[in-house]
């Protein structure tokens, strides 16, 4: 297992809170955020990157300022979060490399795509603490992963050359013709084996879907060894996510990188409504998650190489 360098460990420490656990607010979505701001496709299409940028700025200002870090995209959110003084000086910044959506192979597999020209060097130039890449993986279908694994290898190598922290996220997905029941039965193994694949590529920090059970969380912790992992929210309701966070933390997770479960029903095209809901609803949810993390966090399990 590859340990973080001193520089990477410093970045990791910065995205964690004083208790040593990750509490990262994710708002790097573009298409998903448009669908929350407007219900009709034609109205969604009218929402420009400037509007998304303002929404991400509000999430950063009113919610992420009370966490340890914010994760944003390089299209709508930076550099103005830094240049305009929106992000607090003690809030770390992660920049997502992945483009919105995915391509589809002739076989029906999801192919991950990246925002053009966003390299580790560019992430550093934008003032970020580190980057995040997301790829789609189906560990039970090796032919589904060839291009995505190659993409992951390239990004990990690029960030290693810059000695810059990189969060590796993977998502699984249902295949065409696969029933919901079949997929649900496979999900714990898809997640644990997806972790193994990511670690095999050199990942030093994982952002993963909830593995599905205490046993699966413990299996992820065993597989990852000294590599910290954070659970993502996948937009489930807040109470469900609280339960998932508790189980994950109890079984070795090092924190949370969460977005929609915190703010999905708080954002609006009316920024005053957004501000009010972020301050009165989303912050309360954040405090509840932080309380769960505080009960179980282990102070961070990673060390420098």
C-alpha positions as CSV (number, residue, x, y, z in Angstrom):
1,X,0.0,0.0,0.0
2,X,1.4,3.4,-1.0
3,X,1.6,5.9,1.8
4,X,1.1,9.6,1.4
5,X,4.2,11.8,1.0
6,X,4.7,14.6,3.5
7,X,3.2,17.1,1.1
8,X,0.1,14.9,0.5
9,X,-0.3,14.3,4.2
10,X,-0.2,18.0,4.8
11,X,-3.0,18.4,2.3
12,X,-5.0,15.6,3.9
13,X,-4.6,17.2,7.3
14,X,-6.0,20.5,5.9
15,X,-9.2,18.8,4.5
16,X,-9.8,17.3,8.0
17,X,-11.1,19.1,11.0
18,X,-9.4,19.6,14.3
19,X,-10.5,16.1,15.3
20,X,-8.6,14.6,12.4
21,X,-11.6,13.4,10.5
22,X,-12.8,14.6,7.0
23,X,-15.9,16.7,6.8
24,X,-15.9,17.9,3.2
25,X,-18.9,19.7,1.6
26,X,-19.3,18.5,-2.0
27,X,-20.8,20.9,-4.5
28,X,-19.0,20.0,-7.7
29,X,-22.2,18.9,-9.5
30,X,-23.4,20.7,-12.6
31,X,-26.2,18.8,-14.3
32,X,-27.4,17.5,-10.9
33,X,-27.5,21.0,-9.5
34,X,-29.4,22.3,-12.4
35,X,-32.1,19.6,-12.0
36,X,-32.5,20.7,-8.3
37,X,-32.8,24.4,-9.3
38,X,-35.4,23.8,-12.0
39,X,-37.8,20.9,-12.7
40,X,-38.2,21.3,-16.5
41,X,-35.4,20.5,-19.0
42,X,-35.9,23.8,-20.9
43,X,-35.6,25.8,-17.7
44,X,-32.6,23.8,-16.6
45,X,-30.9,24.6,-19.9
46,X,-31.3,28.3,-19.2
47,X,-29.3,28.1,-16.0
48,X,-25.9,29.4,-16.8
49,X,-22.5,28.6,-15.2
50,X,-22.7,32.0,-13.5
51,X,-25.9,31.0,-11.6
52,X,-24.3,27.7,-10.6
53,X,-21.2,29.6,-9.5
54,X,-23.3,31.8,-7.3
55,X,-25.1,28.8,-5.8
56,X,-21.7,27.1,-5.0
57,X,-20.4,30.4,-3.5
58,X,-23.4,30.5,-1.2
59,X,-22.9,26.8,-0.2
60,X,-19.2,27.6,0.5
61,X,-20.0,30.8,2.4
62,X,-22.9,29.6,4.6
63,X,-22.3,25.9,4.9
64,X,-18.7,24.9,4.1
65,X,-17.3,27.6,6.3
66,X,-18.5,25.5,9.2
67,X,-16.8,22.3,7.9
68,X,-13.2,21.5,7.1
69,X,-13.2,21.7,3.3
70,X,-15.3,22.3,0.2
71,X,-15.2,20.3,-3.1
72,X,-16.1,22.3,-6.2
73,X,-15.8,22.1,-10.0
74,X,-13.3,24.0,-12.1
75,X,-16.0,25.3,-14.5
76,X,-18.3,27.4,-12.3
77,X,-16.6,27.9,-8.9
78,X,-12.9,28.8,-9.3
79,X,-11.0,31.0,-9.3
80,X,-13.6,33.4,-8.0
81,X,-14.2,31.6,-4.7
82,X,-10.6,32.5,-3.9
83,X,-10.2,35.7,-5.8
84,X,-13.4,37.2,-4.4
85,X,-12.7,36.1,-0.8
86,X,-15.7,33.8,-0.6
87,X,-13.9,30.8,0.9
88,X,-12.7,31.2,4.4
89,X,-8.9,31.2,5.0
90,X,-9.1,28.0,7.1
91,X,-11.5,26.1,4.8
92,X,-9.5,23.7,2.5
93,X,-10.4,23.5,-1.2
94,X,-10.6,20.5,-3.4
95,X,-11.3,20.7,-7.2
96,X,-13.1,18.0,-9.1
97,X,-11.5,16.9,-12.4
98,X,-14.5,14.9,-13.7
99,X,-16.8,16.3,-16.4
100,X,-20.5,16.3,-15.9
101,X,-22.2,13.1,-17.0
102,X,-20.5,10.2,-18.9
103,X,-20.0,8.6,-22.3
104,X,-21.4,5.1,-23.1
105,X,-19.4,2.4,-24.8
106,X,-21.1,0.2,-27.5
107,X,-21.4,-2.5,-24.8
108,X,-23.4,-0.1,-22.5
109,X,-20.6,0.6,-20.1
110,X,-20.1,4.0,-18.5
111,X,-16.9,5.8,-19.6
112,X,-15.7,8.5,-17.3
113,X,-14.7,11.9,-18.8
114,X,-12.6,14.7,-17.4
115,X,-12.8,18.5,-17.8
116,X,-10.3,19.4,-20.5
117,X,-7.0,21.0,-19.4
118,X,-7.5,20.5,-15.7
119,X,-4.2,19.0,-14.6
120,X,-2.5,18.8,-11.2
121,X,-0.5,21.9,-12.0
122,X,-3.7,23.8,-12.9
123,X,-5.4,22.6,-9.7
124,X,-2.4,24.0,-7.8
125,X,-2.5,27.3,-9.8
126,X,-6.2,27.7,-8.8
127,X,-5.2,27.7,-5.1
128,X,-6.5,24.3,-4.2
129,X,-5.4,22.0,-1.5
130,X,-5.9,19.0,-3.8
131,X,-8.0,17.4,-6.5
132,X,-10.7,14.8,-6.8
133,X,-11.3,12.3,-9.7
134,X,-14.4,10.1,-10.1
135,X,-14.5,7.0,-12.3
136,X,-17.1,4.4,-12.8
137,X,-16.2,0.8,-12.0
138,X,-17.8,-2.6,-12.3
139,X,-15.4,-5.0,-10.7
140,X,-17.3,-8.0,-12.0
141,X,-16.9,-6.9,-15.6
142,X,-13.2,-6.4,-16.3
143,X,-13.9,-5.2,-19.9
144,X,-16.0,-2.4,-18.5
145,X,-13.1,-0.8,-16.7
146,X,-10.2,-0.7,-19.2
147,X,-10.5,3.0,-20.2
148,X,-11.6,4.2,-16.8
149,X,-8.6,2.5,-15.1
150,X,-6.3,4.0,-17.7
151,X,-7.8,7.5,-16.9
152,X,-7.3,6.8,-13.2
153,X,-3.7,5.8,-13.6
154,X,-2.9,9.0,-15.6
155,X,-4.4,11.2,-13.0
156,X,-2.7,9.5,-10.1
157,X,0.6,9.8,-11.9
158,X,0.0,13.4,-12.8
159,X,-0.8,14.4,-9.2
160,X,2.2,12.3,-7.9
161,X,4.5,14.4,-10.1
162,X,3.2,17.6,-8.5
163,X,3.2,16.0,-5.1
164,X,-0.4,17.1,-4.7
165,X,-3.2,15.4,-2.8
166,X,-5.7,13.5,-4.9
167,X,-9.0,12.0,-3.7
168,X,-10.1,9.0,-5.7
169,X,-13.8,8.4,-6.0
170,X,-15.5,5.6,-7.8
171,X,-19.2,4.9,-8.4
172,X,-20.9,1.7,-9.5
173,X,-24.0,1.5,-11.7
174,X,-26.6,-0.9,-13.0
175,X,-26.0,-2.6,-16.3
176,X,-28.6,-2.8,-19.0
177,X,-30.9,-5.7,-18.3
178,X,-29.8,-6.0,-14.7
179,X,-32.7,-5.9,-12.2
180,X,-32.6,-3.6,-9.1
181,X,-32.6,-6.7,-6.9
182,X,-29.7,-8.3,-8.7
183,X,-27.7,-5.0,-8.5
184,X,-28.5,-4.5,-4.8
185,X,-27.2,-8.1,-4.0
186,X,-23.9,-7.4,-5.8
187,X,-23.4,-3.9,-4.4
188,X,-21.3,-4.6,-1.3
189,X,-18.8,-6.7,-3.3
190,X,-18.8,-4.1,-6.1
191,X,-17.8,-1.5,-3.6
192,X,-15.2,-3.5,-1.7
193,X,-13.6,-4.8,-5.0
194,X,-13.8,-1.3,-6.4
195,X,-11.7,-0.1,-3.5
196,X,-9.2,-2.9,-4.2
197,X,-9.0,-1.8,-7.8
198,X,-8.5,1.9,-6.9
199,X,-5.8,1.0,-4.4
200,X,-4.1,-1.1,-7.0
201,X,-3.9,2.0,-9.2
202,X,-2.1,3.8,-6.4
203,X,-5.0,5.7,-4.7
204,X,-4.0,7.1,-1.3
205,X,-7.4,8.5,-0.3
206,X,-10.8,7.1,-1.2
207,X,-14.3,8.6,-1.5
208,X,-16.8,5.8,-1.8
209,X,-20.5,5.0,-1.7
210,X,-21.9,3.5,1.5
211,X,-20.8,-0.2,1.3
212,X,-24.2,-1.4,2.5
213,X,-23.6,-3.0,5.9
214,X,-21.3,-3.0,8.9
215,X,-19.5,-6.0,7.6
216,X,-18.9,-4.4,4.2
217,X,-17.6,-1.3,5.9
218,X,-15.2,-3.4,8.0
219,X,-14.1,-5.2,4.8
220,X,-13.3,-1.8,3.1
221,X,-11.2,-0.8,6.2
222,X,-9.3,-4.1,6.1
223,X,-8.6,-3.7,2.4
224,X,-7.6,-0.1,2.6
225,X,-5.2,-0.6,5.6
226,X,-3.6,2.8,6.2
227,X,-5.4,4.5,3.3
228,X,-8.3,6.7,4.7
229,X,-11.7,6.4,3.2
230,X,-14.7,8.8,3.3
231,X,-18.3,7.9,2.7
232,X,-20.4,9.9,0.2
233,X,-24.0,10.7,0.5
234,X,-25.3,9.9,-3.0
235,X,-28.3,12.2,-2.3
236,X,-30.1,9.9,0.2
237,X,-32.3,11.6,2.8
238,X,-30.5,13.1,5.8
239,X,-31.7,10.5,8.4
240,X,-30.6,7.7,6.2
241,X,-27.2,9.2,5.7
242,X,-26.8,9.8,9.4
243,X,-27.3,6.1,10.0
244,X,-24.8,5.3,7.2
245,X,-22.2,7.7,8.6
246,X,-22.6,6.1,12.0
247,X,-22.1,2.6,10.7
248,X,-19.2,3.7,8.4
249,X,-17.4,5.5,11.2
250,X,-17.9,2.7,13.7
251,X,-16.2,0.4,11.2
252,X,-13.2,2.4,10.3
253,X,-14.1,5.3,8.0
254,X,-12.1,8.4,8.3
255,X,-14.9,10.9,7.6
256,X,-17.5,12.2,5.2
257,X,-17.5,13.9,1.8
258,X,-21.2,14.8,1.4
259,X,-23.2,17.1,-0.8
260,X,-26.8,16.7,-1.8
261,X,-28.0,15.1,1.5
262,X,-27.0,18.4,3.1
263,X,-28.2,21.0,0.7
264,X,-30.4,19.5,-2.1
265,X,-33.6,21.0,-0.7
266,X,-31.9,24.2,0.4
267,X,-30.8,25.8,-2.9
268,X,-33.0,28.1,-5.0
269,X,-32.7,30.5,-7.8
270,X,-33.6,33.1,-5.1
271,X,-30.3,33.5,-3.3
272,X,-32.0,34.9,-0.2
273,X,-34.0,31.7,0.1
274,X,-30.8,29.7,-0.4
275,X,-29.0,31.6,2.3
276,X,-31.8,31.2,4.8
277,X,-32.2,27.5,4.2
278,X,-28.5,26.8,4.2
279,X,-28.2,28.6,7.6
280,X,-31.3,27.1,9.2
281,X,-31.5,23.6,7.6
282,X,-28.2,22.6,6.1
283,X,-26.0,23.7,9.0
284,X,-28.2,21.8,11.4
285,X,-27.7,18.7,9.4
286,X,-24.0,19.3,9.2
287,X,-23.8,19.7,13.0
288,X,-25.6,16.3,13.4
289,X,-23.1,14.6,11.1
290,X,-20.2,16.2,12.9
291,X,-21.6,14.9,16.2
292,X,-21.7,11.4,14.8
293,X,-18.1,11.7,13.5
294,X,-16.9,13.0,16.9
295,X,-18.2,9.8,18.6
296,X,-16.2,7.5,16.4
297,X,-13.4,9.2,14.6
298,X,-9.9,7.7,15.2
299,X,-7.9,10.8,14.7
300,X,-6.8,9.8,11.2
301,X,-5.0,6.6,10.4
302,X,-2.7,7.6,7.7
303,X,1.0,8.5,7.9
304,X,3.6,9.9,5.5
305,X,5.9,7.6,3.5
